[in-house]
Amino acid sequence: MRKSVAIIGSGLGGLSSALLLSKKGFDVKVFETNGKSGGKANSLRLNNFRFDTGPSLITMPFVLEEIFEEAGYKLSDYLKLIKLDIICKYFYADGTVINAFGDLEKFAEEIKNKTIDTSSSIKNYLDYCKKIYDLTTDIFLLNSPTNIKNLLSAKSFKSLLNLKNIDVFRTVDEANKSFFKDPKTVQLFNRYATYSGSNPYKAPATLNTIQHVEYGIGSYICEGGVYKIVEVFYNLCKENGVQFQFNSAVKKINLNGNSISGIEYTSEEGRSVIENFDLVVSNADVNTTYKKLLNDTSSKSAKRYESFEPSLSAIVFYWGVKGNFSKLETHNILFSTDYKKEFYEIFELKKCPSDPTIYIYISSKFNISDAPDGYENWFVLVNSPYISGQDWKKEINLTRERVIKKINSYLKIDLNTLIIEEEVLTPEKIESQTGSRLGSIYGISSNSRSAAFLRQPNKSKKYEGLYFCGGSAHPGGGIPLVLLSGKLAAEEICNNEI
Ligand SMILES: Cc1cc2nc3c(=O)[nH]c(=O)nc-3n(C[C@H](O)[C@H](O)[C@H](O)COP(=O)(O)OP(=O)(O)OC[C@H]3O[C@@H](n4cnc5c(N)ncnc54)[C@H](O)[C@@H]3O)c2cc1C
């Protein structure tokens, strides 16, 4: 008989698990609190403007390719990924503008022309990032580090014996300063720690692997926007018989002893419904799964997860803006003047930064239907602390003022007169709309050396039949990693349950 699986949540992790499990012959039903799939990777419409609400840059396209291939499809038949010539345009307070070209020669030349660093320093640095990637990817990303068989493989041994080479003992900032003299170059590369929601002045330099992912493997946009990926997954899941139950929040995972027996959810009509399942995959936040869905606050895993520091949160302004801004690329960063202070304010004082680094993503630059003629859709993000008793109304108002003032001074415009549509995503909304613990956007931060080993494994040790995927589980947050988490959860299920 086909085994039945309930997937709690239809974020990208839940969708990749659902697709692969349905292909392996499982009877899959996805429960989602919201009215549509996507979770943090969603789509927002404000009159004639469309916005991707969360992720905006696509890396490690081979992860998508492999998942599609495993499901029997060819990625290029469904999604068009376009490699970026300029990955990101960086603006500094002193007027310097650095284009981070995807082409290494062009990027090295740009750094040589715009900073006091040399083109060979960039090449040496990216070689170093690649070495970390080669030593860590198998063990920390593509497989589970808690799987004994994986840990005993020759490659894993090599990684573990090479702790110095994977640079666990220095921070991201310390390592970057050893390669570059110019604070601008250091700041540019320190920024990559935020891709895992972490603090570059605390997180281990092992995270510098991300730079290889972006420059060595390449950075992409998706024709139609990021939400297109969600739509394609959803449609393929439907085609393969996956059932979706929207507006249905799971309240409880039911147990028979320590084994899964099913779930209890609130239906669209507000009724409490119990349904039996052989297996459960939780794409919900790990901490919430233990505390709220299993009512487990005492087991080792539940306690351990509660003690972890959440990742960064964010404030995002979705602005419909009048005009076409040729100074801006699809992805842009307006840097703060004191990056260390910015992270001190966020992680130590738990305050929104007084001088925030601003990220502007404009999908209408390549997807022209996302904004009317003569307008652009600006996704404007600043890093913020996770929820910790702040007065958010005050913080958001202050941040809005700071952001507009800074954009005006960097781009020499009067933004207040150009915004015609507005919506704001706050840490509180991230928590309420996606169930993310304290509004974190990448699960737990990697501000400590051991974070990679501490993430929730994709298979529960305590509860028989319970699996995890999504940003707070192994291998972590961000599009490629959550897709991998869904794939790893599906693989664990196939290894254990068939
Ligand atoms: C503002 C922002 C910017 C980002 N930028 C980037 C970026 O540039 N690049 C990148 O790679 N990543 C980025 N990310 C991170 C990326 O979006 C996430 O890591 C990824 O989308 C999370 O996927 P997930 O599988 O963990 O599911 P989530 O997106 O967290 O979705 C979980 C789903 O589960 C549902 N759910 C939770 N509890 C229940 C329940 N009890 N019952 C039913 N349903 C439930 C939720 O409603 C939600 O739909 C960003 C995120 C945000 C918010």
The ligand as an SDF file (V2000), in Angstrom:
LIG
                    3D

 53 58  0  0  0  0  0  0  0  0999 V2000
   12.8400   39.4330    2.9050 C   0  0  0  0  0  0  0  0  0  0  0  0
   13.5630   38.1570    2.5610 C   0  0  0  0  0  0  0  0  0  0  0  0
   14.6320   38.1790    1.6830 C   0  0  0  0  0  0  0  0  0  0  0  0
   15.2970   37.0060    1.3350 C   0  0  0  0  0  0  0  0  0  0  0  0
   16.3050   37.0460    0.4060 N   0  0  0  0  0  0  0  0  0  0  0  0
   16.8550   35.8930   -0.0370 C   0  0  0  0  0  0  0  0  0  0  0  0
   17.7510   35.8700   -1.1700 C   0  0  0  0  0  0  0  0  0  0  0  0
   18.0500   36.8980   -1.8020 O   0  0  0  0  0  0  0  0  0  0  0  0
   18.2630   34.6850   -1.5790 N   0  0  0  0  0  0  0  0  0  0  0  0
   17.9140   33.5120   -0.9750 C   0  0  0  0  0  0  0  0  0  0  0  0
   18.3600   32.4460   -1.4070 O   0  0  0  0  0  0  0  0  0  0  0  0
   17.0560   33.4970    0.0960 N   0  0  0  0  0  0  0  0  0  0  0  0
   16.5190   34.6430    0.5580 C   0  0  0  0  0  0  0  0  0  0  0  0
   15.6060   34.6330    1.5860 N   0  0  0  0  0  0  0  0  0  0  0  0
   15.3840   33.3720    2.3220 C   0  0  0  0  0  0  0  0  0  0  0  0
   14.4640   32.4240    1.5770 C   0  0  0  0  0  0  0  0  0  0  0  0
   13.3190   33.1080    1.1830 O   0  0  0  0  0  0  0  0  0  0  0  0
   14.0640   31.3090    2.5120 C   0  0  0  0  0  0  0  0  0  0  0  0
   15.2260   30.6650    3.0460 O   0  0  0  0  0  0  0  0  0  0  0  0
   13.2170   30.2430    1.8440 C   0  0  0  0  0  0  0  0  0  0  0  0
   12.2830   30.7650    0.9380 O   0  0  0  0  0  0  0  0  0  0  0  0
   12.5040   29.5090    2.9650 C   0  0  0  0  0  0  0  0  0  0  0  0
   11.8840   28.3490    2.4790 O   0  0  0  0  0  0  0  0  0  0  0  0
   11.3310   27.2800    3.4870 P   0  0  0  0  0  0  0  0  0  0  0  0
   11.2150   25.9960    2.7610 O   0  0  0  0  0  0  0  0  0  0  0  0
   12.0970   27.2950    4.7450 O   0  0  0  0  0  0  0  0  0  0  0  0
    9.8370   27.7200    3.7870 O   0  0  0  0  0  0  0  0  0  0  0  0
    9.1830   29.0940    4.2510 P   0  0  0  0  0  0  0  0  0  0  0  0
    9.2900   30.0570    3.1650 O   0  0  0  0  0  0  0  0  0  0  0  0
    9.6370   29.4750    5.5990 O   0  0  0  0  0  0  0  0  0  0  0  0
    7.6820   28.6180    4.2890 O   0  0  0  0  0  0  0  0  0  0  0  0
    7.1640   27.7930    5.3190 C   0  0  0  0  0  0  0  0  0  0  0  0
    5.6810   27.6410    5.0090 C   0  0  0  0  0  0  0  0  0  0  0  0
    5.1080   26.8150    6.0230 O   0  0  0  0  0  0  0  0  0  0  0  0
    3.8420   27.3430    6.3590 C   0  0  0  0  0  0  0  0  0  0  0  0
    3.5370   26.9000    7.7310 N   0  0  0  0  0  0  0  0  0  0  0  0
    4.2640   27.1610    8.8540 C   0  0  0  0  0  0  0  0  0  0  0  0
    3.6570   26.5890    9.9190 N   0  0  0  0  0  0  0  0  0  0  0  0
    2.5550   25.9590    9.4490 C   0  0  0  0  0  0  0  0  0  0  0  0
    1.5080   25.1990   10.0820 C   0  0  0  0  0  0  0  0  0  0  0  0
    1.5010   24.9730   11.3890 N   0  0  0  0  0  0  0  0  0  0  0  0
    0.5160   24.6980    9.2970 N   0  0  0  0  0  0  0  0  0  0  0  0
    0.5200   24.9110    7.9480 C   0  0  0  0  0  0  0  0  0  0  0  0
    1.4660   25.6500    7.3120 N   0  0  0  0  0  0  0  0  0  0  0  0
    2.4660   26.1540    8.0590 C   0  0  0  0  0  0  0  0  0  0  0  0
    4.0350   28.8460    6.2760 C   0  0  0  0  0  0  0  0  0  0  0  0
    2.7970   29.5020    6.1160 O   0  0  0  0  0  0  0  0  0  0  0  0
    4.9240   28.9640    5.0380 C   0  0  0  0  0  0  0  0  0  0  0  0
    4.1750   29.0860    3.8630 O   0  0  0  0  0  0  0  0  0  0  0  0
   14.9070   35.7850    1.9390 C   0  0  0  0  0  0  0  0  0  0  0  0
   13.8290   35.7590    2.8240 C   0  0  0  0  0  0  0  0  0  0  0  0
   13.1550   36.9310    3.1270 C   0  0  0  0  0  0  0  0  0  0  0  0
   11.9640   36.8930    4.0680 C   0  0  0  0  0  0  0  0  0  0  0  0
  1  2  1  0
  2  3  1  0
  2 52  2  0
  3  4  2  0
  4  5  1  0
  4 50  1  0
  5  6  2  0
  6  7  1  0
  6 13  1  0
  7  8  2  0
  7  9  1  0
  9 10  1  0
 10 11  2  0
 10 12  1  0
 12 13  2  0
 13 14  1  0
 14 15  1  0
 14 50  1  0
 15 16  1  0
 16 17  1  0
 16 18  1  0
 18 19  1  0
 18 20  1  0
 20 21  1  0
 20 22  1  0
 22 23  1  0
 23 24  1  0
 24 25  2  0
 24 26  1  0
 24 27  1  0
 27 28  1  0
 28 29  2  0
 28 30  1  0
 28 31  1  0
 31 32  1  0
 32 33  1  0
 33 34  1  0
 33 48  1  0
 34 35  1  0
 35 36  1  0
 35 46  1  0
 36 37  1  0
 36 45  1  0
 37 38  2  0
 38 39  1  0
 39 40  1  0
 39 45  2  0
 40 41  1  0
 40 42  2  0
 42 43  1  0
 43 44  2  0
 44 45  1  0
 46 47  1  0
 46 48  1  0
 48 49  1  0
 50 51  2  0
 51 52  1  0
 52 53  1  0
M  END
$$$$
